[in-house]
Amino acid sequence: MNFVKQEIKPKIIWIIDIWTYKVRVWICKIIDRDVELIWYWEKRQEEDYVEMQEIQNLKWVSENISLAIKKAEKDWGIEVKDVIINIPTTNLFFEFSQVNHIRDNSEKEIDDKELYEIMKIVETIALKKHFKSIKDASGYKKSDLKLIISNISKITSDHKETKELIWTNPKEVNISLLNVFIAESKYETIDYIKKAIKKDIINIIPSEFAITWLFKEVKDVVIIDIWNSHTSIIVKKDDNIEWAKKLAFWINDLIKQIRKNFNLTKNEIIRTIDADRYLWEKANFLAIFKDVISITLEEILWWNICPNNFFMIWGWANKFVKNYLSSINLNDWNLKIVGNVKFINPKIDFLDDKIENNDDWIDSAKSNVNIYAMIKTTLDFIKKDKNKIEKTLKQVIHDLDA
């Protein structure tokens, strides 16, 4: 028998991360499970281009992305057509459901046709629940929303976790499903960027979703992502992303208060924030911070136990906040947490030889953590494209949207 040796061609993609102060672009080469970062560039932009996590100057943000793309393709002599992007917006909705499906005939093995029907039933039930939840909370109707991610976090077959359903014959199939929606008006922003940069945007990956992908081996974790203009709180419990919420509370509040009382620049404050200084300002900030965190987690979890594993990042030092949260009791506002807060760091498996997973690295590398999270998520998305269940779900979503 003759064998034909076929070279596996790498997949080359753009990853674009839009921040308030800058746009960052990476070219990644992906072969199987390996990732190589082959080019990086960032373009600083005016602060008012993105305010309150919304793009205010779409033309110039798109121009900054185009400049980065043109520079990279000229430097490397290659053309990359596929783009994965994170868009800053507060109009994101994370909705989680567990749907239990009882089969009519458990003697028969699941074939392709039945798998499609199961996934259609599960997604339809989830969507109906999610559209109602979003409308009740925000007023957005189904027609106002665009589904950008539908992710299966867990499947159990007769109460046993599994990754396969085809040619099995369970009585019950339980699927944990996260749907992420964006307001239709914000999706039009993506369409504008796509036309402006003349590239194919193949996925929209919110940073709140991506960051959880760094904790694949951790079942329960609270992630606090503090930006200049907002704070995101994400809860992962029993391997499922329960909720992600953006809050209008940000580190700039603390910086502004310190600048009122001290004749210092923003950079000088940032460099000395963890020192034994600004005690009154930090105490006021932390008191509000504790209330915001406690109330938000209570709203997300209701009566469920809050994980005591925490991960927190922002653009610079944050040890004074970590020390504070580790030392207090968060069992307020009906929040239930067992034990003290314990801060953990992610394991970035495909970059272990290039980084150090320690507190100092994490504290000084918010931008790196976010981009690595997007790379990790992208890698998993590519792998899922080859999975039968994920491919079937993708087809179901396409058909339901038709």
Secondary structure, DSSP 8 states (H G I E B T S, - for coil): ----------EEEEEEEE-SSEEEEEEEEEETTEEEEEEEEEEE--GGGEETTEES-HHHHHHHHHHHHHHHHHHHT----EEEEE---S-EEEEEEEEEEE-S-TTS---HHHHHHHHHHHHHHHHHHHHHHHHHHH---GGGEEEEEEEEEEEEETTEE-S--TT---SEEEEEEEEEEEEHHHHHHHHHHHHHHT-EEEEE--HHHHGGGGGTT-SSEEEEEE-SS-EEEEEEETTEEEEEEEES--HHHHHHHHHHHS---HHHHHHHTTSS--HHHHHHHHHHHHHHHHHHHHHHHTTSEE-SEEEEE-SS--HHHHHHHHHS----TT-EE-S--EE-----GGGTTT---SHHHHHT-HHHHHHHHHHHHHHHHHHHTT-HHHHHHHHHHHHHH-
